[in-house]
Amino acid sequence: MRAVVFDRFGPPDVLRVAELPDPEPAAGEVRVRVRAAGVQPFDGVVRRGGMPWVQVHFPQTIGQEYSGVIDRLGEGAAASGFAVGDAVLGSTMLNGSSELVCVPASTVVRKPDRLDFPTAAALVAAAQTASGALDELGVADGDVLLVHAAAGSVGTVATQLARLRGARVIGTAGPANHAYLRQLGATPVAYGNGLVDAVRGVRGSQPDVPVRVGPIRPW
């Protein structure tokens, strides 16, 4: 199979396409023929050597999120309900940018028919971050949630999921994105001077859970 690898830390041009042996699924795993793979900030930081606590073995594959079609089942994986030919999406660790990836069946979900493969792959990290934050906060019906960077990928998903839970969302964004936030069901407010007063000025919307759910980059 072909996979994107790097042989040393550095800028994007250290990446190359390599021929590697086809992986075989272990017990409980499925093998996915990847149709699209996302690129996360995490990938770039690891490639540059900015996360020394992440184990890297050259040549190192890369990629965290992917979508594709199951083409092989490991022993016992059929019990998961997946079958060869199922379109799925999921998260993996530094090997998603490959033609084939073997992952535990428990880590994949079915791709909705209405999503194409690139959109499905790009959904993985944003959806995990947003849903995890909302679960941690216990956002529920009647809550008022303040979402910073609400027009970004994480903010978009967080806004939609919060609205589905019955919460009211105030979303910060530049004026050019305010119409977009209204389409998502959020009340937009602009960044900059006066932001706090603008949020407080939204009628009947004192935030219960004023939290940032946009991308967090400790590096």
N, C-alpha and C positions, 0 to 999 in steps of 0.2 A: 504494500500500500504506500501511497504518498502521504507525507506529513510535513508540516512546517516545524523546523528545528532551529536551534542556535548552538554554536560551538564555543562561544565566549560571550561574556557580558558586553553590552554596548548598545549603540543606536539601532534603529530599525533595519539598517542594512546588514546586520549580523545574521538576520533570518535567511534561511534558505529552504528549498523543498528537497526532501530526502526520500529515498526508497527504504522502507522498513518492512520487516516481516509482518504478515497479517496476524493480528491478535486473535486468540481463540477464547470464547467466553468460559469462565469458570462456573462452578455450581452456583445457581441463583443469579447469574448474570445474563444479560442480553447483549448481542453485538449490534451496533447501529451503524448503518452506512450513512455517513454524514452528508447532508445536503447543504447546510449553511452553518457557519460558526461565527460567534461574536468576538469582538476585541474589547476587553475591559482595561481600565487603568491598572488593575492588578497585573495583567500580562506585561504591560510596558515596564512596570517597576521591577518585576522579577527579571525581565530580559536585561535591564540595566544593572542588575546586581544590587538593587536597593532593598532587598528583603533577605538578608543573610541567614535568617532563621528558616527559610524555605529551602528544602533540600533540592539541589539541582545536580543532575548527572549528564555531562555532555556526551553525545549530542542530546540536548534537552528538547522534548516536544513542548508545545505551548497551547493554550486555549482553555477557557473555563466553561463556556456555554455553547450549545449546539442544538441542531434539530436534524432529523433524518428519518430513516426507515429501518426497522428491525430486520436483519437478514439472517440471524442465527440465534438460537436459544441454548443457554447452558443447561446442565442437568438440573431439573427441578424448577426451572424458570417459568415453565408453562403454568404453574400454579398461581402465578401472579396475574393471570388473565391476559397477558400479552401473547401475541402470535407473530410469526414471520409475516412481514408486509405491513405491520402497524406503523403509522407515522407518529413520532414522539418528539419530545424536547426534554432537555435536562441539563444538569450541571455536573461538571467533572473537574479533575484537578490536573491542569497543565497537559492535557492531551486532546482537547476538543478540536483543534485545527488539524485534523487527520481524516483520511478517507474512511477509516473504520475506528470505532471506539467501543471497548467493552466496559460495561458499567453494571452495578447491581440493579436488578429489575425494580427495586423499591425506590430508585432515584429518578425514574423517568415518569413522565405523564403523557397522556395522549395529546397530539396536536389537534386543536380545533380545525375543522374543515375550512372554516372561513379565513384562516391565517395561512399565508404562504410561508415557505420554509425560512427565508431571511427574517421576516417579522417574528416568527416563533422563536428563532434563536436569540434575537435581540431582546425578547421579553424576559428571558430567564433571570438575569441578575437584577433588573429593575423590579420585577415582580417579587422575587425573594426578599429584597431589601424592604420594599413597601409593606408587604404582608407581614413580615416579621416585626416591623416597627409597630404596626397597628395591633397585632396580637399582644405584643409586650405592653402596650399602653392600655389594652382592653377597650379600645374605641367601640362605642355601642350607640344604639338608637338614642337620639336626643343630645348627644355630645356636640360640642363645637370644637373643631380641630383647626389649628393654624399650621399650614404647610408652607414652608419656605421653598423657593425654587419650584413652585408648583407646576410650571410649564415644562420642566425637564422630564426625563424618562421615569425616574423614581417618583417624582412629584405627581406626574400624570396618573400613574397606577395607584398611588396612595389616595389621590383625590377620588378616583372612580370607586375604589374599594370602600373608602370611608362613606361615600354617598350610598353605596349599596347596603351598608350597615345602618343607614338612617341618620348618620351624622351630618351636621352642617359644616362646610369647609370654607375657610378664608384662605385664599392662596396669594402669596406674594409673587410678583412677576413684573417685567417691564411692560409699559403700556401697549406695546405691539402684540403682546400675548393675552391681553385681557379678554378679548372676544373668544379666544380659544378656551380660556378657563371657564367662561360663562357656559360654553357648550358642554363642558364636563360637569356642570352643576355647581361650580364654586363661585364665591364672591371674590373678585380680584381686588387687590390693593397694590399700589406701586411701591417699588423700592425707594430708598433715599431718605432725605430729611423728612421728618413728620410721619415716618412709618408707624410708630407706636400709636400716635393719635389717629392715624387713618384706620388702623385695626380697631381701636376702641370706638371709632365713629360708625362702624358698621352696626346698624340698628339691631339690638337684641342678640349680639354675637360675641359676648365676652368669652374668649377661648377657655375651654376646660382643660385642654391638653396642648399647650403652646410648645410644640416640639419641632425641631428640624428633622425632616426625613429625607432630605436630599443627600447626594453623595457625600460620604465622609471619607476624607483622605488623610489618615494619620501620618503618611509619609510626606 
